[in-house]
Amino acid sequence: MTTNNKDPLHGKTLEQILTELVEFYGWEQLGNMITIRCFTNDPSIKSSLHFLRRTPWARTKVENLYIYMKDQ
């Protein structure tokens, strides 16, 4: 049996979410949309993941932006 899960975060890792956001928006626009240093100063997936995994409010913003992007 297969189920249709309508949650766009279901089965996605934080790394997959961040990678898709960077591919869609780019680091500069992502940094303008969510103003955190790991997106604006020498951004990388690794440093951003490190910060997002330890900062719940920032992770929530990234997840909400991902859901918004998927709804477009």
PyRosetta script that sets phi, psi and omega in degrees:
from pyrosetta import init, pose_from_sequence

init()
pose = pose_from_sequence("MTTNNKDPLHGKTLEQILTELVEFYGWEQLGNMITIRCFTNDPSIKSSLHFLRRTPWARTKVENLYIYMKDQ")
pose.set_psi(1, 135.4)
pose.set_omega(1, 174.9)
pose.set_phi(2, -111.6)
pose.set_psi(2, 143.2)
pose.set_omega(2, 177.8)
pose.set_phi(3, -118.0)
pose.set_psi(3, 145.7)
pose.set_omega(3, 176.2)
pose.set_phi(4, -94.0)
pose.set_psi(4, 108.7)
pose.set_omega(4, 176.8)
pose.set_phi(5, -95.4)
pose.set_psi(5, 121.0)
pose.set_omega(5, -175.9)
pose.set_phi(6, -87.6)
pose.set_psi(6, -1.0)
pose.set_omega(6, 178.0)
pose.set_phi(7, -77.1)
pose.set_psi(7, 115.1)
pose.set_omega(7, -177.9)
pose.set_phi(8, -66.8)
pose.set_psi(8, -15.2)
pose.set_omega(8, 178.7)
pose.set_phi(9, -87.7)
pose.set_psi(9, -13.7)
pose.set_omega(9, -177.0)
pose.set_phi(10, -61.2)
pose.set_psi(10, 124.2)
pose.set_omega(10, 177.3)
pose.set_phi(11, 79.2)
pose.set_psi(11, 3.1)
pose.set_omega(11, -179.2)
pose.set_phi(12, -100.5)
pose.set_psi(12, 135.4)
pose.set_omega(12, 173.1)
pose.set_phi(13, -85.6)
pose.set_psi(13, 162.0)
pose.set_omega(13, 177.3)
pose.set_phi(14, -60.2)
pose.set_psi(14, -36.9)
pose.set_omega(14, 178.6)
pose.set_phi(15, -63.7)
pose.set_psi(15, -41.5)
pose.set_omega(15, 177.7)
pose.set_phi(16, -64.6)
pose.set_psi(16, -42.3)
pose.set_omega(16, 179.4)
pose.set_phi(17, -61.9)
pose.set_psi(17, -49.2)
pose.set_omega(17, -178.7)
pose.set_phi(18, -63.4)
pose.set_psi(18, -42.0)
pose.set_omega(18, 179.3)
pose.set_phi(19, -61.8)
pose.set_psi(19, -43.5)
pose.set_omega(19, 178.5)
pose.set_phi(20, -64.4)
pose.set_psi(20, -40.0)
pose.set_omega(20, 178.4)
pose.set_phi(21, -64.0)
pose.set_psi(21, -43.0)
pose.set_omega(21, 179.7)
pose.set_phi(22, -65.5)
pose.set_psi(22, -40.4)
pose.set_omega(22, 178.5)
pose.set_phi(23, -65.1)
pose.set_psi(23, -36.7)
pose.set_omega(23, -177.0)
pose.set_phi(24, -78.9)
pose.set_psi(24, -48.3)
pose.set_omega(24, -174.2)
pose.set_phi(25, -99.2)
pose.set_psi(25, -32.0)
pose.set_omega(25, -171.4)
pose.set_phi(26, 85.2)
pose.set_psi(26, 157.6)
pose.set_omega(26, -177.1)
pose.set_phi(27, -62.5)
pose.set_psi(27, -41.9)
pose.set_omega(27, -175.4)
pose.set_phi(28, -62.7)
pose.set_psi(28, -49.3)
pose.set_omega(28, -179.5)
pose.set_phi(29, -67.8)
pose.set_psi(29, -37.8)
pose.set_omega(29, 178.3)
pose.set_phi(30, -61.8)
pose.set_psi(30, -41.2)
pose.set_omega(30, 176.9)
pose.set_phi(31, -65.7)
pose.set_psi(31, -30.6)
pose.set_omega(31, 176.0)
pose.set_phi(32, -73.8)
pose.set_psi(32, -33.4)
pose.set_omega(32, -178.0)
pose.set_phi(33, -79.5)
pose.set_psi(33, -38.7)
pose.set_omega(33, 177.6)
pose.set_phi(34, -127.8)
pose.set_psi(34, 102.6)
pose.set_omega(34, -173.0)
pose.set_phi(35, -82.3)
pose.set_psi(35, 90.0)
pose.set_omega(35, 172.3)
pose.set_phi(36, -134.8)
pose.set_psi(36, 146.4)
pose.set_omega(36, -172.4)
pose.set_phi(37, -58.6)
pose.set_psi(37, -34.3)
pose.set_omega(37, -177.4)
pose.set_phi(38, -67.5)
pose.set_psi(38, -13.2)
pose.set_omega(38, 175.6)
pose.set_phi(39, -99.5)
pose.set_psi(39, -19.9)
pose.set_omega(39, -173.7)
pose.set_phi(40, -107.8)
pose.set_psi(40, -28.2)
pose.set_omega(40, -177.2)
pose.set_phi(41, -114.8)
pose.set_psi(41, 106.7)
pose.set_omega(41, 178.8)
pose.set_phi(42, 50.0)
pose.set_psi(42, 59.8)
pose.set_omega(42, -174.0)
pose.set_phi(43, -70.6)
pose.set_psi(43, 147.0)
pose.set_omega(43, 171.8)
pose.set_phi(44, -152.7)
pose.set_psi(44, 157.8)
pose.set_omega(44, 178.3)
pose.set_phi(45, -61.6)
pose.set_psi(45, -45.3)
pose.set_omega(45, -176.3)
pose.set_phi(46, -60.6)
pose.set_psi(46, -49.1)
pose.set_omega(46, -178.8)
pose.set_phi(47, -67.5)
pose.set_psi(47, -36.3)
pose.set_omega(47, 179.3)
pose.set_phi(48, -66.6)
pose.set_psi(48, -42.8)
pose.set_omega(48, 178.1)
pose.set_phi(49, -61.4)
pose.set_psi(49, -41.9)
pose.set_omega(49, 178.8)
pose.set_phi(50, -57.4)
pose.set_psi(50, -46.9)
pose.set_omega(50, 180.0)
pose.set_phi(51, -68.2)
pose.set_psi(51, -47.0)
pose.set_omega(51, -175.2)
pose.set_phi(52, -65.4)
pose.set_psi(52, -33.3)
pose.set_omega(52, 179.6)
pose.set_phi(53, -69.8)
pose.set_psi(53, -20.9)
pose.set_omega(53, -178.6)
pose.set_phi(54, -106.6)
pose.set_psi(54, -0.7)
pose.set_omega(54, -175.2)
pose.set_phi(55, -131.2)
pose.set_psi(55, 92.5)
pose.set_omega(55, -174.2)
pose.set_phi(56, -57.1)
pose.set_psi(56, -39.3)
pose.set_omega(56, -177.9)
pose.set_phi(57, -65.0)
pose.set_psi(57, -36.8)
pose.set_omega(57, 179.9)
pose.set_phi(58, -71.6)
pose.set_psi(58, -40.5)
pose.set_omega(58, 177.7)
pose.set_phi(59, -61.5)
pose.set_psi(59, -40.5)
pose.set_omega(59, 178.2)
pose.set_phi(60, -61.0)
pose.set_psi(60, -42.3)
pose.set_omega(60, 178.1)
pose.set_phi(61, -62.3)
pose.set_psi(61, -41.5)
pose.set_omega(61, 179.6)
pose.set_phi(62, -65.4)
pose.set_psi(62, -44.6)
pose.set_omega(62, 179.3)
pose.set_phi(63, -63.9)
pose.set_psi(63, -40.7)
pose.set_omega(63, 178.0)
pose.set_phi(64, -64.7)
pose.set_psi(64, -39.2)
pose.set_omega(64, 177.3)
pose.set_phi(65, -65.2)
pose.set_psi(65, -38.7)
pose.set_omega(65, 178.2)
pose.set_phi(66, -62.6)
pose.set_psi(66, -45.0)
pose.set_omega(66, 178.1)
pose.set_phi(67, -61.9)
pose.set_psi(67, -42.7)
pose.set_omega(67, 176.3)
pose.set_phi(68, -59.6)
pose.set_psi(68, -44.8)
pose.set_omega(68, 179.9)
pose.set_phi(69, -61.5)
pose.set_psi(69, -40.8)
pose.set_omega(69, -178.5)
pose.set_phi(70, -70.3)
pose.set_psi(70, -27.5)
pose.set_omega(70, 180.0)
pose.set_phi(71, -78.0)
pose.set_psi(71, -14.2)
pose.set_omega(71, -177.9)
pose.set_phi(72, -70.1)
pose.dump_pdb("model.pdb")
